[in-house]
Amino acid sequence: MQFIDLKAQYQHLKHNIDQNIQTVLDHGKYIMGPEVAVFEQKLADYVGVKHAISCANGTDALQLCMMLLDVKPGDAVFCPTFTFFATAEIIGFAGATPIFVDSDERTFNISPEDLDRQIAQVLSKGKLKPKAIITVDLFGLPADYKALEKIAEKYNIPLIEDAAQGFGGDINGKKAGSFGTLATTSFFPAKPLGCYGDGGAIFTDDDDYANMLRSLRVHGKGADKYDNIRIGINSRLDTIQAAILIAKLDAFPTELAARNQLATAYASALGGKNNLNIPYVPKDYLSSWAQYTVVSDDRDDIMTALKAANIPSVIYYGTCMHQQTVFKYLADQQGHYPVSEKLAKTVFSLPMHPYMQEAEFNQIIHALTGKSK
Ligand SMILES: *Cc1c(COP(=O)(O)O)cnc(C)c1O
């Protein structure tokens, strides 16, 4: 059994994917070929934003946002401590100081209350300048944007939505990737919308930001591509990856429905089991189920039993950002993160993908409950 079955997905979509790749091989425009612009338009339409700017990966997408906002030494950028490393890494790479924020106990997403507290604290210390907030739609569930956008407004700092996992999720129909001033996503193969290599994108409604980002991703180019008007990076989405993503985006709504069906089936089979908490989805929220993450004090025993039954399960994440060796130097500037630390000790993720067979699902439920479905 696969944790995320990319081979089964390829078998389903093979015809269109192969055809789209062949088209690129035939025209030979491997860098910034026509598929890149086609994909960007489809992506912007899907998310419901004015601009989607593709780039080489989800980490670069965040880094380009740091460059755009001129994040630099002396700046504080706020992000959850319970996330994938890239979210915090790009803050450090910009020379700024990451200020970590604790999680909400039920959603695992950034806690708006703790965010407010952390920003107020940085302001009262007066050493760093609050420059941006990065929120994460962890495991596919959009963060609490109603509360978060209010905080961003209150302190007048831009909010960046890291929707690497959240792509496809929504709140009341408003899609992940459309919150905040800027939003980013990743097309790493295992993400909800993945390509066959690395890829990423940035979303914004702001025309000036979009123009700047299009320049920054190609060496800071000006209107004349050999006149560089700023320092940028080389971070383009390959044409072949765009061609694959066009085929995958067409299939995405059906896959998203299948992921949600699987989540519902998990919930009805596992809900109310006393040593396991199933994920919580607030009313009006839709998750893209990048991961199906459960919580248990008996994590080790349960994962051992799953392994014995040949069922893969993975811990996302066992180490918070404030616990990372590279960020230990920040220890006395940071707060306490009881919720995130508890999550790091108790979470693990079960197989989740749109092509799971019923027999596989029954096997997982049997291993977890001792019961056949
Ligand atoms: C995967 C991921 C990224 C980075 O994406 P890459 O394409 O692997 O660079 C950033 N943030 C989060 C939350 C992620 O899950």
The ligand as a MOL file (V3000), in Angstrom:
LIG
                    3D

  0  0  0     0  0            999 V3000
M  V30 BEGIN CTAB
M  V30 COUNTS 15 15 0 0 0
M  V30 BEGIN ATOM
M  V30 1 C 5.9300 21.6620 0.8170 0
M  V30 2 C 5.8270 22.9080 1.5780 0
M  V30 3 C 6.5870 24.0500 1.2540 0
M  V30 4 C 7.6980 24.0410 0.2460 0
M  V30 5 O 7.3760 23.5880 -1.0260 0
M  V30 6 P 8.5190 23.0190 -1.9900 0
M  V30 7 O 7.8550 23.0170 -3.3270 0
M  V30 8 O 8.8820 21.6580 -1.5160 0
M  V30 9 O 9.6640 23.9620 -1.9540 0
M  V30 10 C 6.3650 25.2050 1.9730 0
M  V30 11 N 5.4670 25.2580 2.9600 0
M  V30 12 C 4.7180 24.1960 3.3120 0
M  V30 13 C 3.7260 24.3230 4.4210 0
M  V30 14 C 4.8820 22.9750 2.6470 0
M  V30 15 O 4.1540 21.9260 3.0220 0
M  V30 END ATOM
M  V30 BEGIN BOND
M  V30 1 1 1 2
M  V30 2 1 2 3
M  V30 3 2 2 14
M  V30 4 1 3 4
M  V30 5 2 3 10
M  V30 6 1 4 5
M  V30 7 1 5 6
M  V30 8 2 6 7
M  V30 9 1 6 8
M  V30 10 1 6 9
M  V30 11 1 10 11
M  V30 12 2 11 12
M  V30 13 1 12 13
M  V30 14 1 12 14
M  V30 15 1 14 15
M  V30 END BOND
M  V30 END CTAB
M  END
